[in-house]
Amino acid sequence: MWKRGMGMSVTDSAKSEAESAGVVWGKWHGLASPYPLLAHLLDTAAFAAGLWDTTFSRSMRLTCSLGFGPGESHGRAGFAFLAASHDCGKAEPWFQGQVTSRNPSEFADNSGLLAEAGLDAFPDAARLLQLMRNDGGNSIRRMLRHEAGSAAALERADAPAWAVAAVSGHHGRYMPDASPQHSRPVQAYRDWIRGSGWAQEQQRDLNLIASAVDWSGFAAEAHTESQLAGLIPLVTGAICLADWLASDEVFIRSAPLELLADDPREYFLSRATQAAELIPSTVGIPVRPRGSFGEVFPGFSADREVQRWAVDHGNHGPGLSVIAVPMGEGKTETALWMHSASDVDDGLIFALPTMATADAMFSRVQAFYSGTPALAALRHGMASLNAFYDPAGGSPTDICDDEGGLTGSEWLQGRHRSLTAPVTVSSCDQVLAAAVNHKFSPVRLSSLAGKHVVLDEVHTYDPYQDMLLTRLLGWLGRFSVRVTLLSATLPTRRVRDYARAYAQGAGCPVNGEILGLYPCVTTTSPDGTTTQFELAAHRSYSHGVHVSDMVVTGTTFDEFTDEYATATAAYVDALREQHPEACIGVIVNTVGRANAIAMRLTGERRPLVIHSRMTAQQRSERTSELLALTGPGATPGTLTFVATQIAESSLDIDVDILVTDLAPVASLLQRMGRQWRHSQFGGRGWSHSEGRHRPTNEPVAHVLVARDPSGVRHVHAAIPYSNAEVDKTLAHGLEHGARTVIVIPDDLQGLVDGCDVTLNDLTEVDTDRPELGHVLAHLGESAAQEGQARRVGTDHDDFAVDWELNPSWAANPTLDALTSGTLWDAEAITRLRDGDTLQLLVYDPTGATAYALGRTPDALVANMQSLAQSREALRCVVPVSGRVATRISRFSTAAAIPQEWSSQPTAILRDLRPVSVSELAALGLTLDPILGLTSE
């Protein structure tokens, strides 16, 4: 039962507040008068109840109910109560007087009136302030925040430890693992609160909340602390969401405050009605299209084996599904059908490896939701450039039509909120970041807990991402989340690790053997039952492989790039001479190499070049051009294009002849999948689309291997991948150059199993690579071992064990670690080979440089509120990393950046680095209209 203290009665409270002008306030700034704390607490309860009713999946409700007691109605009341209690710690003198604010005198009069009513100031406040200034300021400051006061009040009321901890982190971080030197003076403050009128005020608020939401107390259940540990971040994240919704100024101004003192329950019910009306247009509620496969996907039938499996296997409830089938087998439709056909009332997040693939998938998901009122968000570094966010398309309420059923919400564009949308399409970094410790990580975990999480192209994940995904699956298994992993290939070891992590997170061992089957669907239910379904491939054929060794004598990276590019260009020119009408695709591993090859190719037509080191507008134009020339139904004729990894998974293109650098086997197979992609192989051989004439009898991939004069694979040839990945591919996948054919799909599982690389496999040479330095900095050691990698995140099982040993909200290293670190930024800590990235805003005030912004940063700042100008600026952004980023960071000047730049309200612009074309020229860099940002 709920422990009710000896606080003032409702009548006494109302009388006390009426007799004085003092108010225990919850919101102050921007309002005509201070907003009563109790009003905000009940507002938050109203949204919490509404979220429980409309946005929580059944799995999420059942998981939460473990901590509140049996029955969903009891769980609903418990969550509403706990969410409301999040700010009861504001009823303390430290907060009410805003002791550490820049202008505490603003609050002095109100604090004086509160003191007259028996709510005194803390007598030793000056000493605490001095301690904060002299020593341990950040730790002491955090321990004195109002969320710590809320946790202490709940603890005094005998709330369970997990619930107290959940409330303590609702501002993004849990309490610091502080030393006794810093915690003792704070504890003295807490002891004083316990014996003051403030404790009675807090207890009074808790009692009023409990009565208003009809909460009878935490029911005693036979659950261990380790079983309840996972609820902490889950509920913390959900409380954050309810708090943000309740803090909307328009909602605050609509409060019927006349009900608050007379009848708090009636006030709560009134606000709950308002909240229920607002949720569909702010955070949104999950919806999904219904019907047969042909109705959900007009014009299509379930003619692929994996699609027939999805249709035949019914509900697709909570659990993990790993779908590993060749490219072109309809994985996307399979995952979307699984979402549509299920009775699970969850949302959807569809995550892909690149921004380009996320943009392309967003269009497909938008078509899938045609005719529905679903709210959605696109989330990656350049999402605001997508037409979905173009105000010219009309207001969100006007663009829901039969052509696309997804609409936006201004509320969802706030910080930390996009993953809370009922439908989210994002880069995989947004999902994998939930496995990395950072501020507000509980919001990310809680958002995923109510979704069907679909991760596409998992075969592209590097060993670090593999480790993060395994960790994340433990958390998602704990919450019984539906997870679907889509992959063209996947090592058997990874499938086993993923199944084991999900089942262990759910508290069960894996029950069933996982074999190296391909094509195959492997499912793992929350009870650990694992089942495999071996499938037939839609297309079976032999893909030729021609390995060509190229001796490169240069020892520096620049020498290697120049010499290797010259040899590669000569190789491609020879192929062009043999096949003058062919479409030749050259896919290489680095931007510098792509540009160097393009500049050396001969012929009347310049090659089409596409890579990441272009402005957003350049990439968009090149992508559209390449798709028009080589996409479905196209007849490209004579064409040469040079691209980096962006072409291996982002684009539905078809080339006659493929030339590729040596790369990890998953990337190599993806590149091969772009060759003869739209042709079919049957009993009579190959058949091609009308007008498409292949220059050879079968597809042959030309794989280039750079070697030094001694015959060893050149030391620079692995960049940007790890040596372990590339060397395993060369040794096992290509048999040291002896392999001449890969039978698809028969050979694929053996290939990927033999070339599998874990984080432990990275060699000492790899750990010295500057390209991996950002990961090693997070790992905190000089070698990328799994034990050290765990320091960037928290495994669910470890979290549960640690919580069992120390179930305390204060000075808990496990809790502190979960939200430690800076706010996750720029999608840079979830990839092994992406170092720190600079987003360059390239400008030329003369307007003479194509694709550069034709104005200065000062002119842009002067119109910083213009969305049209912001979008125009974003089209001129070039992402750079590695040596180019280092060169710009070290040698460019910030003198041309306006002082107002860092304080402008548009966050995405605030993080850009303006740089002029003249400044780039001084650094030996040029924004070329064909090649993008090039280096001399």
Secondary structure, 3 states (H helix, E strand, C coil): CCCCCCCCCHHHHHHHHHHCCCCCEEECCCCCCCEEHHHHHHHHHHHHHHHHHHCCCHHHHHHHHHHHCCCHHHHHHHHHHHHHHHHHHHCCHHHHCCCCCCCHHHHHHHHHHHHHCCCCCCCCHHHHHHHHHHCCHHHHHHHCCHHHHHHHHHHHCCCCHHHHHHHHCCCCCCCCCCCHHHHHHHHHHHHHHHCCHHHHHHHHHHHHHHHHHCCCCCCCCCCCHHHHCCHHHHHHHHHHHHHHHHCCHHHHHCCCCHHHHHCHHHHHHHHHHHHHHHHHHCCCCCCCCCCCHHHHCCCCCCCCHHHHHHHHCCCCCCEEEEEECCCCCCHHHHHHHHHHHCCCCCEEEEEECCHHHHHHHHHHHHHHCCCCCCEEEEECCCHHHCHHHCHHHCCHHHCCECCECCECCHHHHCCCCHHHCCEEEEEHHHHHHHHCCCCCHHHHHHHHHCEEEEECCHHHCCHHHHHHHHHHHHHHHHCCCEEEEEECCCCHHHHHHHHHHHHHHCCCCCECCCCCCCCEEEEECCCCEEEEEECCCCCCEEEEEEEEEEECCCCCHHHHHHHHHHHHHHHHHHHHHHCCCCEEEEECCCHHHHHHHHHHCCCCCCCEEECCCCCHHHHHHHHHHHHHHHCCCCCCCCEEEEECCHHHHCCCCCECEEEEECCCHHHHHHHHCCECCCCEEECCEEECCCCCCCCCCCCEEEEEEEECCCCCECCCCCCCCCHHHHHHHHHHHCHHHCCCEEEECCCHHHHHHHCCCCHHHCCHHHHCCHHHHHHHHHHCCCCCCHHHHHHHCCCHHHHHHHHHHCCCCCCCHHHHHHCCCCCCCCCCCCCCCCCCCEEEEEECCCCCCCCCECCCHHHHHHCCCCHHHHHHHHCCEEEECHHHHHHHHHHCCCCCCCHHHHHCCCHHHHCCEEEEHHHHHHCCEEEECCCEEEEC
